[in-house]
Amino acid sequence: MSRSTAEFFHHHPSSAAIWTALSAVYLIWGSTYLAIRFTVQTTPPFLSAAARFLISGGFLYAWRRTAGDPQPSRLEWRNASIIGILLLCGGNGGVVWAAQFIPSSLSALLVATVPLWMLLFDAIRPAGEKPGAKALSGILIGFCGAALLIGWSASGATPESLYGALAVVAASLLWAIGSTYGKIPHLPPSPLVTTGIEMLAGGAVQIFVAWMFGEFTEFDPNAVSTRSAWAWSYLTVVGPVAFVAYAWLLRNAPIPLVATYSYVNPLVAIILGYFIGKEILSMRILLAAGLIIGSVVLVSAPKSR
């Protein structure tokens, strides 16, 4: 590991390193919602997600072990695997499945409730910080926005739109649990090795889920469109950069500061979904966006300053 890389990944990170990682999370994750929607148009959700996580995770793990990063202990493998299953199979898997039924901007807005869940879980974990009255008000406002989006989905043309919205809410809950758990256990000293293990574990479980859903028998490689193939390639090659940055931020930056990605990502997703994905923006969605993003700013911004 070079000196600059070592300085980036070890303790006492600089402000430049933190904001570089945050920028990657902001921009890359904001664009992945539309990429996921394009991917699942002609490929099975869990199978496509499992393939990219196994490829990316295997590459990261093999690269860093070859470069000299230490072999993780059994405890470190277990802890990183638990986080990977929660984040990638539970969190990302729910979003990928829901992308078949709801717009990418709607998914991004519902995922924006993650900091609200994280605030609640951080309050109950050992040595966690208890939310004050302002934070509790922000949580209530944000969940009201989420309820508006769920109600909009329930009034959609198909029942699947409601199922998709509820799946993203459940995915956000699992992502928040995994993110908070990531502050507690012993993990490999190299964030890249940690990320590789998390991707391998999450991808392996998603393979099982894909089999349970019958995706292996339904998948036809000849039916994959060019747009889906390019979107999947983008998620596989560029997406892990944001996940590495996020995993590093969880261990090197305050949770409220890390949580700011959740009110930047939806803005990126809404813009891309509207101009590229041709998604509809109704007043109800914009109102919900204001409530959710405003609530996250309310509970996160004062502490991040």
N, C-alpha and C positions, 0 to 999 in steps of 0.2 A: 504494500500500500504506500503510495507516494506521501510526501510530507503534507501537501495541501489536502489530500484526501483524508489523511489521518487527523489533521486539525479539524476537518469538517465533521468527522464521525465521532470524535471523542468529546470529553467533558469540556465545559466552559466555552460553548460555541459563540462566535461573534454575531453581532446583529446582522451583518451581511449574509452570513451562512443561514441564519434563521429565515430571513426574508427571501433568500433565493429558494429555499425549500418551500416556503409558503406560496411563492409565485408559481412554482411548478404545480403545486396542489390546486391552486386557484384555476389556472388556465387549462391544464390537462384534464383534471376531473370534471371541470365544467363542460368540456367538449365530449366526454365519454358517454354522456346520456344519449346524445343523438347518434353516436357511433354504435352504441348497444342496440338502439331501435333499428338502425339499418342492418345490423348483423342478424338479428333474430327474424328479419323478414323472410329469409330463405334458409336459415340454419336453426337447429334445435337450441333452445336457450342454455340449458345446463350442459349439454355436450360441447357446445362452442366455448362456453366459459371455462369448463374443465380443461379443454385442450390448450387454451392460451395460458392458463395458470400453471399447468404442468410444464409447458415449454419454457415459460419465463422463469418459473421457480427452479426448474432443473438447471437452467443456464446460470442463474445467479449463484446457486449453491455450489455448482461445480467450479465456476470461475473463482469465487472467493476462497474455496478450500485449496484449489491449485495455487492461488496467489499467496497462501500461507496463513490464512485465518484459522484459528484453532478449531479442533473438532468439538462440536457441542456435546455437552453431557446429556445423559438420558433425561434428567430433569429439565434441561433447557429445550430439548426436543419436544418434551411433553407440553411445556408451557407455550412454546411458539406454535405448536400444532393446535392447541385449544384456541388460541387467538385467531389463527388462520381459518379454522372452521367457523368461528363466530363471525369474523369479518367477511370472508370470501364466500363460503357456502351459504351462511345465513343472511348476511348483509347484502353482498353483491348478488348472490343467487336470487334473492327475492326481487331485486330491481331488474335483473335480466329477464326473469320470467314475466314480470309485469309489463315489460316493454312491448310485449305482444299485443297489449290491450289498451294502454294509456299513452298519451303524448310524453315525450321526453321532458318537456318543461314541467309537467305535473309531477313526474317522478322526482325531479330535482328539487322541487318545492317541498314535497313530503320528506325527502331525505334531509332537508334543511332543519328539520326538528331534532336531528341527532344531538346538537349541543344542549338542547333542553333536557333530553334524556340523560346526557352525560352529566349535566349539572345535578340531576337528582341522584344518579348513581355515585357521583363523587361525594355527595353529602353523606351517604351511608357507608362508604368504604372506610377502613381504618385510616385515621389522620386526614380524612377528607374535609373539605370546607363546606360549612352549612350555608345554604342560600338565605339571603335576607329578603325583606319585603319587596324590594324592587325586582330581584331575581324571580321571586315567586309570581309577581305580577307579569313579568315577561314570559314565564312558562305558560301561564294561563292564556295570555294573548296569542302565543304561538300555537297552542293546541286548538284555540278557536279557529285560527286560520286553517289548520289541518282538517278540522271538522267541515269547514266550508268546501274544501277540495273533495273530501269524501262524499259530501252531499251532492256536489256537481257530478261526480262519477256515478253515484247511485241513480241520477236522473238521465244517464247516458242511454244510448240506443241498445246496448247489450248488457246483460248482468256481468259479463267478464270485466267491464270497466270498473265496476265496484270491487270485484275480487282483486283486480290489479292494484287499485289504490290501497286496499287493506293489506295486500302483500308487501307493498313498499313501507307501510307503517310498521309492520312486523319486522321487516328487514332493517329499518332504522333503529328499532329497539335492540336487535341483536348486534348491530354495528356499535351502538353505544355501550353495550355490555362488554364487547370485545375490546373496545378502545379503553374503557376504564380498567378492565382487567390487565391491559398491557402496561399499566403503571405499577402493578403490584409484584408479579413473579420474577424469578431469576430468568434472564434471557441470554442468548449468546452475545458476547461483547461486540461482535460485528453486526450492525443493522442490516447489511446486505445478506449475511447468512440467515439472520432472523427472518427477513422478508422471503428468502428462498424457501425456508421450511414452511412458513405460513402459506405460501402459494402452493407448495406441494401437498400439504395437508388439506387445504381447501379444495384444490383440484381433485384430489383422490376421492373425497367425500362427494363432490359433485358428479363424478363418474357413476357412483352408486345411485345417486338421485336420478341421473339421466336414465339409468337402466330401469329404475322403478317407474319412471314415466313413459317407458317404451320408446325413448328417443333413438336408440340404436336401430330399431327395425324401421322407424319412420324416416330416417335420414337418407336423402338421396344426393350424393355429391354433385351429380349432373344438374341438379336444380338450383345450386348456389349461384346467385347473381354476382356480377362484377362488383356492384356497390357493396354487397354484403362481404365479399372477400376482402375488399380494401378496408372496410370498417373493422373487420376482425383483425387484419394485419396491424392496423393502427392501435387497436386495443392491446394487442400482444406485444408490440415493440415499444410503443410510447407510454401506454398505460402504466406499466410497472415503475416508470420513473417517478410518477406521482405517489405510488404506493410506498416506494422506498423513502421518499421525502416525508410522507405522513408517519411512517413507522419511526423514523428518526426524530421527528418533531414531538411525538408522544413521550419520548424519553429525554428530550433536551429543551423543551419549551413548555410554558404553563398551559394547562388544558384550556383556559379561556382564550388564549391567543391562538392555539391550534383550532379552536372551534370557529374562528372567524371565517374559515374556508366555506362554511355552510351558508353564509349570506353573500358570498361572492360567486360561488359555483352556480346557484340558481339563476343569477343574472346572466352569466355566460350561456347557460343552457337555454334560457328563454330567448335570448338574441339569436342563437344558432338555430333553435327550433323554429322560430318565426321566419327567418330569412332563408334558411337552407332546407329545413324540414317541412316548411309550409304548414306549420301548426297554427291552430286558431287560438287567439288571445281574447277571452271574454272579460267583461267587467268583474265577474265573480272570481275569475282566476287572478286578475290583477289585484283585487281587494285582498284575497287570501295571501298573495305574494307580499303585499305590504304588511299584513299582520305577522306573517312568519318571519320575514327578514327583519322587520322592526323589532320583533321580540328577541331575536338572536343578538341584534345590535345592543338591545337594552341589557341583556344579561352578560354579554361578553365584552363589549367595547370599554367600559370603565376599567376593568381589570387588565385588559391588554395594554392600555396606555401606561 
